[in-house]
Amino acid sequence: MTLDFTAIDFETANGSAASACSVGLIKVRNGRVVDRAGWLIQPPIGHDDFNEWNTRIHGLYAEDVVGAATWSEQLPDLVAFAEGDHLVAHNAGFDMGVIRAACAATALVCPEFSYLCSLQVARKTYNLESYRLPVAAMAAGFEDFHHHDALADAEACAAIVVHAAKRHGVATVGELAAITGSRLGRIGAAVAA
């Protein structure tokens, strides 16, 4: 299997897509997790208020990110970790929206990535009552993780994609997208507006 990708998950401080306060990254090579990284992020100024609802979901407070790298400081580390991989996220529109919005809020050029949504893949792979991350991850055999911890969520997302690829008998992210009728999206500077 040549299934290579980086799964990604963000948690946000509030309703602004630019308010990334943590990220989780899981690197998959040949269908196996080979590296993981996660860190806290100081959301961009103007997007840095921590909403009570968001805090209840992920358990992070403003004081937790004091001293953490800002979006501008951490973006090169995120890009370096992903190494030009396809990004994979559960409800990828949200996570790609975070990258776009945080880059816009900090006047940075959005990095170029192709991406696949594991939620779309799960809908075409499993017959479930719900396709929320914990339910889809359980269908993939990945259970008992701390939902809304960015690193744990990224690992659950990776498990869904690896399991779905095996189930469909495909070896790449592109083949998985094609066989499930899922869109392989793109973000970044090369994307036409």
N, C-alpha and C positions, 0 to 999 in steps of 0.2 A: 504494500500500500504506500503510495506517495502522497498521502493526505497531509499537507503542510498548511498551517494557518496560525494566526494569533487570535485567540478569543479575548474580548475586551468588555469590561463593564464599568460604568460610572455611577456614582451616587452624587446627588446634587443637594446644595444647601437650601434651595428654595425653588419656586416655580420657574425661574429663569434657566433656560438651557445652558447659559454661560456659567452657571454657578457650580461647576464641578468641584467637589470637595474630597473625593477619593476615586482611585482607579485601580482596577485589578486586571492583570494581563497573564494569559496562559499561552505558552508557545507549544505548538504541536508539530512534531516531525514524524512522518511515516505512521500517522495515526496514534502516536504516543505523546503524552505530556513530557517535555524535556526541560522546561524551565517555567518559572512563575515569578511574578513581581507585582507588588502593589504598594501604594503610598498615598499619603494624605496630600491634599492640594489646597493652597489658599485661593479661594475663588477671586476672580478679578474684582477690583474696586467697583462699586455700584451693583455688584451681583453677589455680595459677600454676607448678606444678612441670612441667618439660619432660621428658617421657618419651623415653627413647632411641629407641624405635620411631617415635614421631611425628617426632622430629628427623631420623631417617634418611629418612623420607618427604619432608619439606618443607625440610629443611636449616636450620631456624631453631633458635636456642639462646636460653636465658634472657637472656644478655647482649645479644642482638639487640634485645630489646624494652625494655631499660632506657631510661627517658626517653620512651618512646612514650606516647601517650594511653591512659588506662584505658578500660574498656568504658563507664563512665558519661560520660567526657569525649568519647568519639568517637561515641556513639550519635546525638546530634543531627546530626552531619555525615553519617552514613549515611542517616538519615531525609531530610535535606535533599537529598542527592544523588538519592535514589529518587523524590522529588517525588510520592509517592502512586501510582507506577506499580505494575503487576503485577510481582512479583519472579519471576525464573526462575532455577532452579538445577538442576544435574545431581545426582540423588538429593536432591531438595529437602527431604525429611524431615529429613535431616542438618542442612542449613543453617538451616532454620526452627527446628529443635531448638536450634541454637547461639544464635539470637536469643532464644528463650524462656528457655533455661537461664541465659544470661549476664544477662538482665534479672532473672530470679528471684534469682540470686546477688548482685546489686547492689541489690535492692529497687526496681527500676525497673518502671514499667508497660510491658509489651511493646507496641511500636507495631503499629498495624493495617496489615496488608497482605494482598492476595490473592496467590497464587503458583501457578506451574505447574512441573511437574517435566519437564525435558528428557529425562531417562532414560525416563520413560513415553512421551513423544512419540517418541523414537528407536525404541522397541520397536514402535510402530505405523506407523513411517515406513520403516524400513530392514530388510533381511533380513541380519543379521550373526551371526557366531558369538559375539560378545561385544558388550555395549552399554556397556562402560566408556567413560569420557569420551574418551580418545585414539582409540578405535576409531570411536565414533559421530561424533566431530569429523572424522575422516578421511572418513567417508561423506558428510559435509556439505561436503567440500572444504577443510576447515581443518586443515592439517597442520603438523608440525614446531614444536610449541610446548612450553614447559617445564612439563610436567605437575606439579602440586602447587605451582606458584606461583599464588597466589590470583587475581591479575589475569589471568594467561594462561588459567587454568581458566575464569574468568568469560567471557572473550572466546570461548573454545571453545564454551561453553554457548550464548552468544548466536548464534554461527554455526549451531549445530544448529537452533535455533528459527527463525531467519530462513530457512534452507534448507528446513526442513520445511514452513513456511508457504507458501513458493513452490511446493513440490512438491505440496502439497494444494490449492493455489489459494485460500487463505484470507488475510484481511487483518488479523485481530486475534488477540490471545492467546486470547480467549474462543472464537472460531471454531476456532482450532487445537485447543484443549482438546476442544471438542465433536466435531470430525471424527475425532480420534484416540482418543476415549473416555477421555481423561485427566482426572483430577480437578483442578478449579480450587479449591485449598484456601484457607483463611483462617487467619491468626494475629492475635493482638492482643486488646485489651481488649474488643472487641465480640463476641468468640467465646464462645459459651456453653460452660461447663465440662462 
